[in-house]
Amino acid sequence: VSDHELPTREAIEFAARRIAPHVRRTPVIEVEGPAFGLDEPLALKLELLQHTGSFKPRGAFNRVLEAGVPEVVVAASGGNHGFAVAHTARSLRCRAEIFVPATAPPVKVDGIRALGARVELVGTTYAQALAASAARAEHTGALVIHAYDQPAVLAGQGTVGRELEQQSPGVDTVLVAVGGGGLIGGIATWWSRRARVVAVEPVGCPTLHAALRAGTPVDVEVFGLASDALGASRVGRLGFAAAVAADVSSVLVPEEAIVTARRLLWQRLRVAAEPGGATALAALTSGAYRPAPGERVAVVVCGGNADPGDLAAPVSSRSGLAGSPASIPDASPRTP
Ligand SMILES: Cc1ncc(COP(=O)(O)O)c(C=O)c1O
């Protein structure tokens, strides 16, 4: 990756101004530590309240507005990126073609179609959908919006970091979930060693973790309940380079910790995150990342597109919570 491909803080500043009319400034709330089994309070950036339920429109709008709004945009994704691109195209009045693996859940495919995008079902993997979208763009001249490996996409996602710093100044540590690396790449670039950035991945989707060990992006097997969002099989070149340049730390969290973090967000705050959206918090609640006393920690809750039907189960003591659950009051309402 050459230096000019990596986004800079200035590019993120510019992206923030460019996309401001199109994205929500999502709230940050300060929550008390004990409700989450922690000693210290923490800040949660509720980016699941963004348009389409994840941070993805930031990168998509920045990519399209930087390139100039074309007639047609193409993207590969059956999930949050596909939703975001369909939304972006509709807002900017261009057409979207989204290439989706035939295995994508019908609810997501229907959602993308409902936003007016044309859906092409191709193959069974993201890689096959990506190849088909690239071939289509080559043939038609449509603008490709990559899910994570384009400079404008990283800069757009980096605006989450910029906003968080404005809303919660003095943060020491930011925890961020990683799929293909667009979000961590943008956020790490924003802080660029002014705060510790911790990359959090499920044990079943260790793409950045494996790349940091190998010294270069490598293919990994991906599985698990967050893999629809975090299951890129190889971290992107740009996200990897940005993460290395900013010296991010990397931790892995077990499946059950993600389940617990999701349930805690629901029980304590009535926030319904998807598994990928609760993964960064799981690093704290499971003890995979243990802040020092007084360390000011922020967590990006980055997505909410999942069926909330399984959130009601109580958090049990065997479910991957680091602190003593018995000491945590349950905020669930009691039926009078
Ligand atoms: C909710 C959610 N969180 C995190 C990610 C990972 O983002 P990135 O691919 O930029 O690492 C995604 C990607 O789809 C997502 O949908």
The ligand as a Tripos MOL2 file, in Angstrom:
@<TRIPOS>MOLECULE
LIG
   16    16     1     0     0
SMALL
NO_CHARGES

@<TRIPOS>ATOM
      1 C1        -22.3820   -4.0650   12.1160 C.3       1 LIG1
      2 C2        -21.0350   -4.1560   11.4980 C.ar      1 LIG1
      3 N1        -19.9770   -3.9830   12.2730 N.ar      1 LIG1
      4 C3        -18.7250   -4.0560   11.8020 C.ar      1 LIG1
      5 C4        -18.4970   -4.3550   10.4690 C.ar      1 LIG1
      6 C5        -17.0780   -4.4630    9.9870 C.3       1 LIG1
      7 O1        -16.7080   -3.3800    9.2220 O.3       1 LIG1
      8 P1        -15.4270   -3.4140    8.3180 P.3       1 LIG1
      9 O2        -15.6960   -4.3880    7.2130 O.co2     1 LIG1
     10 O3        -15.2520   -2.0260    7.8480 O.co2     1 LIG1
     11 O4        -14.3040   -3.8930    9.1930 O.co2     1 LIG1
     12 C6        -19.5730   -4.5360    9.6020 C.ar      1 LIG1
     13 C7        -19.3610   -4.8350    8.1920 C.2       1 LIG1
     14 O5        -20.2650   -5.1700    7.4720 O.2       1 LIG1
     15 C8        -20.8790   -4.4290   10.1280 C.ar      1 LIG1
     16 O6        -21.9490   -4.6030    9.3340 O.3       1 LIG1
@<TRIPOS>BOND
     1     1     2 1
     2     2     3 ar
     3     2    15 ar
     4     3     4 ar
     5     4     5 ar
     6     5     6 1
     7     5    12 ar
     8     6     7 1
     9     7     8 1
    10     8     9 2
    11     8    10 1
    12     8    11 1
    13    12    13 1
    14    12    15 ar
    15    13    14 2
    16    15    16 1
@<TRIPOS>SUBSTRUCTURE
     1 LIG1         1 GROUP 0 **** ****
